[in-house]
Amino acid sequence: MSDNKKTIFIVDDDEFILDMYAIKFREEGFEVEVAKSGEEALRRVREGFYSQITLLDIIMPGLDGFEFLRIMKKENLLRDSLIVVLTNLGQKEDVQRALDLGAHDYIVKAHFTPLEVVKKVNSLLEHRS
């Protein structure tokens, strides 16, 4: 990415969460794309959509975040994108499962403010470059 624009893809079925995080990331200079379901996100990625960061909810109707991660890994999609799970599931088994499926980080929504999530994502991007 030569224009140095930071891009993030937010996947969550909760419209309020999508809007809140989209606003926060835009305020911090990110280009934001959203998907309201795992199916929509998968379709867009298969069509060639790419972002530096994918912020992924786990609990969604239909194709959930775990299944999305499994397909990304199996089909070798988003391999250069940092995938950060942002969910309310906080059990150790859930965290480990997401990391095993290729997530780079795992954030429990209740434990972080939106601004803290943005800071964490920025930190991940800085460590990568």
Chimera marker file (.cmm) of the C-alpha trace (Angstrom):
<marker_set name="trace">
<marker id="1" x="0.000" y="0.000" z="0.000" r="1" g="1" b="0" radius="0.5"/>
<marker id="2" x="1.911" y="2.963" z="-1.265" r="1" g="1" b="0" radius="0.5"/>
<marker id="3" x="-0.522" y="5.652" z="-0.093" r="1" g="1" b="0" radius="0.5"/>
<marker id="4" x="0.014" y="4.630" z="3.558" r="1" g="1" b="0" radius="0.5"/>
<marker id="5" x="-3.735" y="4.615" z="4.172" r="1" g="1" b="0" radius="0.5"/>
<marker id="6" x="-4.670" y="2.217" z="6.949" r="1" g="1" b="0" radius="0.5"/>
<marker id="7" x="-7.601" y="-0.038" z="6.030" r="1" g="1" b="0" radius="0.5"/>
<marker id="8" x="-9.869" y="-2.019" z="8.319" r="1" g="1" b="0" radius="0.5"/>
<marker id="9" x="-12.703" y="-4.442" z="7.574" r="1" g="1" b="0" radius="0.5"/>
<marker id="10" x="-15.222" y="-4.702" z="10.440" r="1" g="1" b="0" radius="0.5"/>
<marker id="11" x="-17.416" y="-7.807" z="10.454" r="1" g="1" b="0" radius="0.5"/>
<marker id="12" x="-20.273" y="-7.797" z="12.978" r="1" g="1" b="0" radius="0.5"/>
<marker id="13" x="-24.012" y="-8.442" z="12.785" r="1" g="1" b="0" radius="0.5"/>
<marker id="14" x="-24.756" y="-5.702" z="15.346" r="1" g="1" b="0" radius="0.5"/>
<marker id="15" x="-25.446" y="-2.441" z="13.498" r="1" g="1" b="0" radius="0.5"/>
<marker id="16" x="-24.729" y="-0.328" z="16.612" r="1" g="1" b="0" radius="0.5"/>
<marker id="17" x="-21.308" y="-1.953" z="17.087" r="1" g="1" b="0" radius="0.5"/>
<marker id="18" x="-20.495" y="-1.548" z="13.376" r="1" g="1" b="0" radius="0.5"/>
<marker id="19" x="-21.372" y="2.146" z="13.412" r="1" g="1" b="0" radius="0.5"/>
<marker id="20" x="-19.564" y="2.857" z="16.678" r="1" g="1" b="0" radius="0.5"/>
<marker id="21" x="-16.309" y="1.199" z="15.588" r="1" g="1" b="0" radius="0.5"/>
<marker id="22" x="-16.514" y="2.587" z="12.045" r="1" g="1" b="0" radius="0.5"/>
<marker id="23" x="-16.736" y="6.129" z="13.456" r="1" g="1" b="0" radius="0.5"/>
<marker id="24" x="-13.858" y="5.551" z="15.918" r="1" g="1" b="0" radius="0.5"/>
<marker id="25" x="-11.547" y="4.084" z="13.269" r="1" g="1" b="0" radius="0.5"/>
<marker id="26" x="-12.392" y="6.820" z="10.740" r="1" g="1" b="0" radius="0.5"/>
<marker id="27" x="-11.584" y="9.445" z="13.391" r="1" g="1" b="0" radius="0.5"/>
<marker id="28" x="-8.161" y="7.791" z="13.694" r="1" g="1" b="0" radius="0.5"/>
<marker id="29" x="-7.526" y="7.994" z="9.947" r="1" g="1" b="0" radius="0.5"/>
<marker id="30" x="-8.549" y="4.508" z="8.846" r="1" g="1" b="0" radius="0.5"/>
<marker id="31" x="-10.414" y="3.665" z="5.674" r="1" g="1" b="0" radius="0.5"/>
<marker id="32" x="-13.300" y="1.543" z="6.941" r="1" g="1" b="0" radius="0.5"/>
<marker id="33" x="-15.330" y="-1.160" z="5.217" r="1" g="1" b="0" radius="0.5"/>
<marker id="34" x="-18.035" y="-3.135" z="7.020" r="1" g="1" b="0" radius="0.5"/>
<marker id="35" x="-19.900" y="-6.403" z="6.575" r="1" g="1" b="0" radius="0.5"/>
<marker id="36" x="-23.049" y="-7.269" z="8.515" r="1" g="1" b="0" radius="0.5"/>
<marker id="37" x="-22.549" y="-11.034" z="8.351" r="1" g="1" b="0" radius="0.5"/>
<marker id="38" x="-19.941" y="-13.724" z="7.973" r="1" g="1" b="0" radius="0.5"/>
<marker id="39" x="-21.464" y="-14.647" z="4.604" r="1" g="1" b="0" radius="0.5"/>
<marker id="40" x="-21.153" y="-11.082" z="3.293" r="1" g="1" b="0" radius="0.5"/>
<marker id="41" x="-17.562" y="-10.833" z="4.535" r="1" g="1" b="0" radius="0.5"/>
<marker id="42" x="-16.640" y="-14.173" z="2.959" r="1" g="1" b="0" radius="0.5"/>
<marker id="43" x="-18.207" y="-13.197" z="-0.387" r="1" g="1" b="0" radius="0.5"/>
<marker id="44" x="-16.301" y="-9.909" z="-0.472" r="1" g="1" b="0" radius="0.5"/>
<marker id="45" x="-12.976" y="-11.527" z="0.443" r="1" g="1" b="0" radius="0.5"/>
<marker id="46" x="-13.476" y="-14.230" z="-2.204" r="1" g="1" b="0" radius="0.5"/>
<marker id="47" x="-14.163" y="-11.441" z="-4.724" r="1" g="1" b="0" radius="0.5"/>
<marker id="48" x="-10.745" y="-9.981" z="-3.944" r="1" g="1" b="0" radius="0.5"/>
<marker id="49" x="-11.458" y="-7.447" z="-1.201" r="1" g="1" b="0" radius="0.5"/>
<marker id="50" x="-8.439" y="-6.897" z="1.055" r="1" g="1" b="0" radius="0.5"/>
<marker id="51" x="-7.730" y="-4.828" z="4.157" r="1" g="1" b="0" radius="0.5"/>
<marker id="52" x="-4.722" y="-4.598" z="6.451" r="1" g="1" b="0" radius="0.5"/>
<marker id="53" x="-6.848" y="-5.442" z="9.487" r="1" g="1" b="0" radius="0.5"/>
<marker id="54" x="-10.014" y="-7.496" z="9.825" r="1" g="1" b="0" radius="0.5"/>
<marker id="55" x="-11.986" y="-6.950" z="13.039" r="1" g="1" b="0" radius="0.5"/>
<marker id="56" x="-14.176" y="-10.009" z="13.426" r="1" g="1" b="0" radius="0.5"/>
<marker id="57" x="-17.075" y="-10.841" z="15.730" r="1" g="1" b="0" radius="0.5"/>
<marker id="58" x="-17.571" y="-14.504" z="16.625" r="1" g="1" b="0" radius="0.5"/>
<marker id="59" x="-21.259" y="-14.693" z="17.514" r="1" g="1" b="0" radius="0.5"/>
<marker id="60" x="-23.196" y="-14.082" z="14.300" r="1" g="1" b="0" radius="0.5"/>
<marker id="61" x="-26.154" y="-15.923" z="12.797" r="1" g="1" b="0" radius="0.5"/>
<marker id="62" x="-25.343" y="-18.203" z="9.885" r="1" g="1" b="0" radius="0.5"/>
<marker id="63" x="-21.603" y="-18.157" z="9.287" r="1" g="1" b="0" radius="0.5"/>
<marker id="64" x="-20.021" y="-17.333" z="12.645" r="1" g="1" b="0" radius="0.5"/>
<marker id="65" x="-16.538" y="-15.957" z="13.220" r="1" g="1" b="0" radius="0.5"/>
<marker id="66" x="-14.964" y="-19.354" z="13.926" r="1" g="1" b="0" radius="0.5"/>
<marker id="67" x="-16.290" y="-20.754" z="10.650" r="1" g="1" b="0" radius="0.5"/>
<marker id="68" x="-15.150" y="-17.604" z="8.811" r="1" g="1" b="0" radius="0.5"/>
<marker id="69" x="-11.635" y="-18.081" z="10.243" r="1" g="1" b="0" radius="0.5"/>
<marker id="70" x="-11.662" y="-21.769" z="9.316" r="1" g="1" b="0" radius="0.5"/>
<marker id="71" x="-12.572" y="-20.974" z="5.691" r="1" g="1" b="0" radius="0.5"/>
<marker id="72" x="-9.983" y="-18.158" z="5.504" r="1" g="1" b="0" radius="0.5"/>
<marker id="73" x="-7.289" y="-20.608" z="6.644" r="1" g="1" b="0" radius="0.5"/>
<marker id="74" x="-8.470" y="-23.474" z="4.406" r="1" g="1" b="0" radius="0.5"/>
<marker id="75" x="-8.726" y="-21.295" z="1.279" r="1" g="1" b="0" radius="0.5"/>
<marker id="76" x="-5.586" y="-19.290" z="2.141" r="1" g="1" b="0" radius="0.5"/>
<marker id="77" x="-7.487" y="-15.988" z="2.044" r="1" g="1" b="0" radius="0.5"/>
<marker id="78" x="-6.561" y="-12.813" z="3.956" r="1" g="1" b="0" radius="0.5"/>
<marker id="79" x="-3.155" y="-14.335" z="4.690" r="1" g="1" b="0" radius="0.5"/>
<marker id="80" x="-1.511" y="-10.899" z="4.812" r="1" g="1" b="0" radius="0.5"/>
<marker id="81" x="-4.308" y="-9.290" z="6.821" r="1" g="1" b="0" radius="0.5"/>
<marker id="82" x="-4.120" y="-9.077" z="10.609" r="1" g="1" b="0" radius="0.5"/>
<marker id="83" x="-7.273" y="-10.700" z="11.955" r="1" g="1" b="0" radius="0.5"/>
<marker id="84" x="-8.412" y="-9.445" z="15.337" r="1" g="1" b="0" radius="0.5"/>
<marker id="85" x="-11.367" y="-11.126" z="17.003" r="1" g="1" b="0" radius="0.5"/>
<marker id="86" x="-13.630" y="-8.653" z="18.824" r="1" g="1" b="0" radius="0.5"/>
<marker id="87" x="-16.314" y="-10.545" z="20.713" r="1" g="1" b="0" radius="0.5"/>
<marker id="88" x="-18.073" y="-11.045" z="24.018" r="1" g="1" b="0" radius="0.5"/>
<marker id="89" x="-16.857" y="-14.650" z="24.267" r="1" g="1" b="0" radius="0.5"/>
<marker id="90" x="-14.140" y="-14.683" z="26.894" r="1" g="1" b="0" radius="0.5"/>
<marker id="91" x="-13.562" y="-18.367" z="27.652" r="1" g="1" b="0" radius="0.5"/>
<marker id="92" x="-9.986" y="-19.627" z="27.309" r="1" g="1" b="0" radius="0.5"/>
<marker id="93" x="-11.149" y="-22.342" z="24.887" r="1" g="1" b="0" radius="0.5"/>
<marker id="94" x="-12.732" y="-19.718" z="22.604" r="1" g="1" b="0" radius="0.5"/>
<marker id="95" x="-9.597" y="-17.577" z="22.625" r="1" g="1" b="0" radius="0.5"/>
<marker id="96" x="-7.381" y="-20.591" z="21.866" r="1" g="1" b="0" radius="0.5"/>
<marker id="97" x="-9.706" y="-21.815" z="19.103" r="1" g="1" b="0" radius="0.5"/>
<marker id="98" x="-9.637" y="-18.411" z="17.379" r="1" g="1" b="0" radius="0.5"/>
<marker id="99" x="-5.836" y="-18.176" z="17.630" r="1" g="1" b="0" radius="0.5"/>
<marker id="100" x="-5.466" y="-21.743" z="16.327" r="1" g="1" b="0" radius="0.5"/>
<marker id="101" x="-7.637" y="-20.774" z="13.343" r="1" g="1" b="0" radius="0.5"/>
<marker id="102" x="-5.355" y="-17.879" z="12.468" r="1" g="1" b="0" radius="0.5"/>
<marker id="103" x="-6.497" y="-14.875" z="14.486" r="1" g="1" b="0" radius="0.5"/>
<marker id="104" x="-3.618" y="-12.588" z="15.489" r="1" g="1" b="0" radius="0.5"/>
<marker id="105" x="-5.288" y="-11.149" z="18.571" r="1" g="1" b="0" radius="0.5"/>
<marker id="106" x="-8.432" y="-11.606" z="20.634" r="1" g="1" b="0" radius="0.5"/>
<marker id="107" x="-10.305" y="-8.767" z="22.328" r="1" g="1" b="0" radius="0.5"/>
<marker id="108" x="-13.272" y="-9.214" z="24.651" r="1" g="1" b="0" radius="0.5"/>
<marker id="109" x="-15.626" y="-6.275" z="23.947" r="1" g="1" b="0" radius="0.5"/>
<marker id="110" x="-16.612" y="-5.786" z="27.573" r="1" g="1" b="0" radius="0.5"/>
<marker id="111" x="-12.990" y="-5.279" z="28.656" r="1" g="1" b="0" radius="0.5"/>
<marker id="112" x="-12.006" y="-2.503" z="26.225" r="1" g="1" b="0" radius="0.5"/>
<marker id="113" x="-13.428" y="0.852" z="25.167" r="1" g="1" b="0" radius="0.5"/>
<marker id="114" x="-13.638" y="1.500" z="21.405" r="1" g="1" b="0" radius="0.5"/>
<marker id="115" x="-10.686" y="3.895" z="21.683" r="1" g="1" b="0" radius="0.5"/>
<marker id="116" x="-8.598" y="1.205" z="23.427" r="1" g="1" b="0" radius="0.5"/>
<marker id="117" x="-9.465" y="-1.190" z="20.598" r="1" g="1" b="0" radius="0.5"/>
<marker id="118" x="-8.254" y="1.389" z="18.050" r="1" g="1" b="0" radius="0.5"/>
<marker id="119" x="-5.007" y="1.823" z="20.016" r="1" g="1" b="0" radius="0.5"/>
<marker id="120" x="-4.497" y="-1.946" z="20.176" r="1" g="1" b="0" radius="0.5"/>
<marker id="121" x="-5.045" y="-2.256" z="16.407" r="1" g="1" b="0" radius="0.5"/>
<marker id="122" x="-2.617" y="0.603" z="15.731" r="1" g="1" b="0" radius="0.5"/>
<marker id="123" x="-0.058" y="-1.109" z="17.949" r="1" g="1" b="0" radius="0.5"/>
<marker id="124" x="-0.452" y="-4.378" z="16.017" r="1" g="1" b="0" radius="0.5"/>
<marker id="125" x="0.061" y="-2.529" z="12.743" r="1" g="1" b="0" radius="0.5"/>
<marker id="126" x="3.180" y="-0.775" z="14.064" r="1" g="1" b="0" radius="0.5"/>
<marker id="127" x="4.704" y="-4.057" z="15.243" r="1" g="1" b="0" radius="0.5"/>
<marker id="128" x="4.071" y="-5.586" z="11.841" r="1" g="1" b="0" radius="0.5"/>
<marker id="129" x="5.879" y="-2.886" z="9.840" r="1" g="1" b="0" radius="0.5"/>
<link id1="1" id2="2" r="1" g="1" b="0" radius="0.2"/>
<link id1="2" id2="3" r="1" g="1" b="0" radius="0.2"/>
<link id1="3" id2="4" r="1" g="1" b="0" radius="0.2"/>
<link id1="4" id2="5" r="1" g="1" b="0" radius="0.2"/>
<link id1="5" id2="6" r="1" g="1" b="0" radius="0.2"/>
<link id1="6" id2="7" r="1" g="1" b="0" radius="0.2"/>
<link id1="7" id2="8" r="1" g="1" b="0" radius="0.2"/>
<link id1="8" id2="9" r="1" g="1" b="0" radius="0.2"/>
<link id1="9" id2="10" r="1" g="1" b="0" radius="0.2"/>
<link id1="10" id2="11" r="1" g="1" b="0" radius="0.2"/>
<link id1="11" id2="12" r="1" g="1" b="0" radius="0.2"/>
<link id1="12" id2="13" r="1" g="1" b="0" radius="0.2"/>
<link id1="13" id2="14" r="1" g="1" b="0" radius="0.2"/>
<link id1="14" id2="15" r="1" g="1" b="0" radius="0.2"/>
<link id1="15" id2="16" r="1" g="1" b="0" radius="0.2"/>
<link id1="16" id2="17" r="1" g="1" b="0" radius="0.2"/>
<link id1="17" id2="18" r="1" g="1" b="0" radius="0.2"/>
<link id1="18" id2="19" r="1" g="1" b="0" radius="0.2"/>
<link id1="19" id2="20" r="1" g="1" b="0" radius="0.2"/>
<link id1="20" id2="21" r="1" g="1" b="0" radius="0.2"/>
<link id1="21" id2="22" r="1" g="1" b="0" radius="0.2"/>
<link id1="22" id2="23" r="1" g="1" b="0" radius="0.2"/>
<link id1="23" id2="24" r="1" g="1" b="0" radius="0.2"/>
<link id1="24" id2="25" r="1" g="1" b="0" radius="0.2"/>
<link id1="25" id2="26" r="1" g="1" b="0" radius="0.2"/>
<link id1="26" id2="27" r="1" g="1" b="0" radius="0.2"/>
<link id1="27" id2="28" r="1" g="1" b="0" radius="0.2"/>
<link id1="28" id2="29" r="1" g="1" b="0" radius="0.2"/>
<link id1="29" id2="30" r="1" g="1" b="0" radius="0.2"/>
<link id1="30" id2="31" r="1" g="1" b="0" radius="0.2"/>
<link id1="31" id2="32" r="1" g="1" b="0" radius="0.2"/>
<link id1="32" id2="33" r="1" g="1" b="0" radius="0.2"/>
<link id1="33" id2="34" r="1" g="1" b="0" radius="0.2"/>
<link id1="34" id2="35" r="1" g="1" b="0" radius="0.2"/>
<link id1="35" id2="36" r="1" g="1" b="0" radius="0.2"/>
<link id1="36" id2="37" r="1" g="1" b="0" radius="0.2"/>
<link id1="37" id2="38" r="1" g="1" b="0" radius="0.2"/>
<link id1="38" id2="39" r="1" g="1" b="0" radius="0.2"/>
<link id1="39" id2="40" r="1" g="1" b="0" radius="0.2"/>
<link id1="40" id2="41" r="1" g="1" b="0" radius="0.2"/>
<link id1="41" id2="42" r="1" g="1" b="0" radius="0.2"/>
<link id1="42" id2="43" r="1" g="1" b="0" radius="0.2"/>
<link id1="43" id2="44" r="1" g="1" b="0" radius="0.2"/>
<link id1="44" id2="45" r="1" g="1" b="0" radius="0.2"/>
<link id1="45" id2="46" r="1" g="1" b="0" radius="0.2"/>
<link id1="46" id2="47" r="1" g="1" b="0" radius="0.2"/>
<link id1="47" id2="48" r="1" g="1" b="0" radius="0.2"/>
<link id1="48" id2="49" r="1" g="1" b="0" radius="0.2"/>
<link id1="49" id2="50" r="1" g="1" b="0" radius="0.2"/>
<link id1="50" id2="51" r="1" g="1" b="0" radius="0.2"/>
<link id1="51" id2="52" r="1" g="1" b="0" radius="0.2"/>
<link id1="52" id2="53" r="1" g="1" b="0" radius="0.2"/>
<link id1="53" id2="54" r="1" g="1" b="0" radius="0.2"/>
<link id1="54" id2="55" r="1" g="1" b="0" radius="0.2"/>
<link id1="55" id2="56" r="1" g="1" b="0" radius="0.2"/>
<link id1="56" id2="57" r="1" g="1" b="0" radius="0.2"/>
<link id1="57" id2="58" r="1" g="1" b="0" radius="0.2"/>
<link id1="58" id2="59" r="1" g="1" b="0" radius="0.2"/>
<link id1="59" id2="60" r="1" g="1" b="0" radius="0.2"/>
<link id1="60" id2="61" r="1" g="1" b="0" radius="0.2"/>
<link id1="61" id2="62" r="1" g="1" b="0" radius="0.2"/>
<link id1="62" id2="63" r="1" g="1" b="0" radius="0.2"/>
<link id1="63" id2="64" r="1" g="1" b="0" radius="0.2"/>
<link id1="64" id2="65" r="1" g="1" b="0" radius="0.2"/>
<link id1="65" id2="66" r="1" g="1" b="0" radius="0.2"/>
<link id1="66" id2="67" r="1" g="1" b="0" radius="0.2"/>
<link id1="67" id2="68" r="1" g="1" b="0" radius="0.2"/>
<link id1="68" id2="69" r="1" g="1" b="0" radius="0.2"/>
<link id1="69" id2="70" r="1" g="1" b="0" radius="0.2"/>
<link id1="70" id2="71" r="1" g="1" b="0" radius="0.2"/>
<link id1="71" id2="72" r="1" g="1" b="0" radius="0.2"/>
<link id1="72" id2="73" r="1" g="1" b="0" radius="0.2"/>
<link id1="73" id2="74" r="1" g="1" b="0" radius="0.2"/>
<link id1="74" id2="75" r="1" g="1" b="0" radius="0.2"/>
<link id1="75" id2="76" r="1" g="1" b="0" radius="0.2"/>
<link id1="76" id2="77" r="1" g="1" b="0" radius="0.2"/>
<link id1="77" id2="78" r="1" g="1" b="0" radius="0.2"/>
<link id1="78" id2="79" r="1" g="1" b="0" radius="0.2"/>
<link id1="79" id2="80" r="1" g="1" b="0" radius="0.2"/>
<link id1="80" id2="81" r="1" g="1" b="0" radius="0.2"/>
<link id1="81" id2="82" r="1" g="1" b="0" radius="0.2"/>
<link id1="82" id2="83" r="1" g="1" b="0" radius="0.2"/>
<link id1="83" id2="84" r="1" g="1" b="0" radius="0.2"/>
<link id1="84" id2="85" r="1" g="1" b="0" radius="0.2"/>
<link id1="85" id2="86" r="1" g="1" b="0" radius="0.2"/>
<link id1="86" id2="87" r="1" g="1" b="0" radius="0.2"/>
<link id1="87" id2="88" r="1" g="1" b="0" radius="0.2"/>
<link id1="88" id2="89" r="1" g="1" b="0" radius="0.2"/>
<link id1="89" id2="90" r="1" g="1" b="0" radius="0.2"/>
<link id1="90" id2="91" r="1" g="1" b="0" radius="0.2"/>
<link id1="91" id2="92" r="1" g="1" b="0" radius="0.2"/>
<link id1="92" id2="93" r="1" g="1" b="0" radius="0.2"/>
<link id1="93" id2="94" r="1" g="1" b="0" radius="0.2"/>
<link id1="94" id2="95" r="1" g="1" b="0" radius="0.2"/>
<link id1="95" id2="96" r="1" g="1" b="0" radius="0.2"/>
<link id1="96" id2="97" r="1" g="1" b="0" radius="0.2"/>
<link id1="97" id2="98" r="1" g="1" b="0" radius="0.2"/>
<link id1="98" id2="99" r="1" g="1" b="0" radius="0.2"/>
<link id1="99" id2="100" r="1" g="1" b="0" radius="0.2"/>
<link id1="100" id2="101" r="1" g="1" b="0" radius="0.2"/>
<link id1="101" id2="102" r="1" g="1" b="0" radius="0.2"/>
<link id1="102" id2="103" r="1" g="1" b="0" radius="0.2"/>
<link id1="103" id2="104" r="1" g="1" b="0" radius="0.2"/>
<link id1="104" id2="105" r="1" g="1" b="0" radius="0.2"/>
<link id1="105" id2="106" r="1" g="1" b="0" radius="0.2"/>
<link id1="106" id2="107" r="1" g="1" b="0" radius="0.2"/>
<link id1="107" id2="108" r="1" g="1" b="0" radius="0.2"/>
<link id1="108" id2="109" r="1" g="1" b="0" radius="0.2"/>
<link id1="109" id2="110" r="1" g="1" b="0" radius="0.2"/>
<link id1="110" id2="111" r="1" g="1" b="0" radius="0.2"/>
<link id1="111" id2="112" r="1" g="1" b="0" radius="0.2"/>
<link id1="112" id2="113" r="1" g="1" b="0" radius="0.2"/>
<link id1="113" id2="114" r="1" g="1" b="0" radius="0.2"/>
<link id1="114" id2="115" r="1" g="1" b="0" radius="0.2"/>
<link id1="115" id2="116" r="1" g="1" b="0" radius="0.2"/>
<link id1="116" id2="117" r="1" g="1" b="0" radius="0.2"/>
<link id1="117" id2="118" r="1" g="1" b="0" radius="0.2"/>
<link id1="118" id2="119" r="1" g="1" b="0" radius="0.2"/>
<link id1="119" id2="120" r="1" g="1" b="0" radius="0.2"/>
<link id1="120" id2="121" r="1" g="1" b="0" radius="0.2"/>
<link id1="121" id2="122" r="1" g="1" b="0" radius="0.2"/>
<link id1="122" id2="123" r="1" g="1" b="0" radius="0.2"/>
<link id1="123" id2="124" r="1" g="1" b="0" radius="0.2"/>
<link id1="124" id2="125" r="1" g="1" b="0" radius="0.2"/>
<link id1="125" id2="126" r="1" g="1" b="0" radius="0.2"/>
<link id1="126" id2="127" r="1" g="1" b="0" radius="0.2"/>
<link id1="127" id2="128" r="1" g="1" b="0" radius="0.2"/>
<link id1="128" id2="129" r="1" g="1" b="0" radius="0.2"/>
</marker_set>
